[in-house]
Amino acid sequence: MPRAPIIAQKRYINERLSWVLGARSYMDIIENSDEYQNLVEALSKEVADTIIETLKAYSVPESVVEEVKSELAFNICSVIDGGKDVSSNGHNYTPNMAFLDDESENLHCSVHGSFTKDYIYDFVTE
């Protein structure tokens, strides 16, 4: 089946998002921006920090934290990045993350996925 042109896809996505988000009447979809990459990197750091803090809060020995934090963070980020399809009602879907700017109502996204796992090792080795 032929795909709709990108502009038609964006218009459809805007219409659907406006309906889902209710009060927001319109938003701009910004694809593959530098800001998107900054947000992906920030999310990767938040994932790494949260994993480490949670393990320590449960008094997991430091040696175990050091042993598992990288793999755990990488695996979680791989799920976020769409490394594994999600099934619902007999259909498979690939997760694709976006960031909504509350002030400007811009939606930052990438058709290529987020790649949080590519940043994760920068934060679990600090």
N, C-alpha and C positions, 0 to 999 in steps of 0.2 A: 504494500500500500504506500503510495507516495506521501511524503511528509509535507505539512503545510509550511509555507515560507516563515522564516524566523519572525518577521513583523506580525504575521497573523497569530503565531504561537504566543508572542508577547501580549498581544491584545487579548487573546483568550485567557491567558494567565492573569492579567490585570482584572478582567471581568470576574473571574472566579474568586480571586483574592478579595476583591471589593465585596463580593457577596458573603464570603466566609468571615471577613473581619468586620462586617456591619458598618460601624460608624465611619470607617475610613472610606472615603468616596473614591479615591484614586491614589495610586502610588507608582513611582517609577521603579522599574526593574533595571538594576545596574549589574551588568555581567562582567566577570573577570577583571575587576578593578584592583588597584593596589590596596585599597581599603579592605576589600574582601580578603586578600591574602594576609593583611595585618590582623583581621578578625579571626581567621583560621589559626594563625600563629598564637594569638591570645587565648583562643579556646584550647589549643594543645597544652599551653602552660597551665591553664585552669584544671584540665583533666589530670595532668601530672601532679600538680600540687594537691588536688583533692584526694587522689589515690594515696599519696605518701602520708598526708595528714590523717586519713582514715585508718590506714594500717597502724600508724603510731598511736592513734587514739584508742585502738583496741589492744595496745601493749604488745604488738607483734615485735619480736626481737629485731634489733637493728640489722643483724646479719640476714634475717629473712626478708626484711624490707628491701635491703640492697639487692638481694637475689631475685625477687619477683617483681619489683616496681616497673622495670623496663618492659618486660614481656606483658604484664598486665595492662600497662598504659598503651602499648602498641596494639594489643588485641582490642581494647575498647575503642581506640581511635580508628581501627580498621572497620569496625562495625559502623561507626559514625560516617566514615568515608564511603560506605556502600560496598565494602569488600565482600559482603555476603547479602544476597537478596533476602527480602522479607516477604513472606507469603501471607495472604489474607483472602479468604473466600475463593480459593482456587486460583488466584492470580499471584504472580511474582512481581515485586517492586524493588527498585534499587533506591536506597536512601540517597537523598541529595539535599544537603543542608543549605540554608539561607539565613541571612541576618537582617532583621527588620530594625531600621533606625527610627526610634520613637519620636525624634524631633522633626525629621524631614519626611518621614513615612516612605523612605527609599528602602527597597528590598535588594540587598546585595547577595548575588548568587553566582554560581559558575555551572555551566552545563557539563563541565568536565569533572565535577566532584570537588571535595574539599581538601583532601590530602593532609589531614591533621597528623596522620602517622608519620609523615615526612619530617615534622618538626619535633616530635615527641622526645627523641633522644637528646635534644638540646636541653630539655628541662628535667629529665630524670637523672641526669649525670651531674647536675649542679651541686 
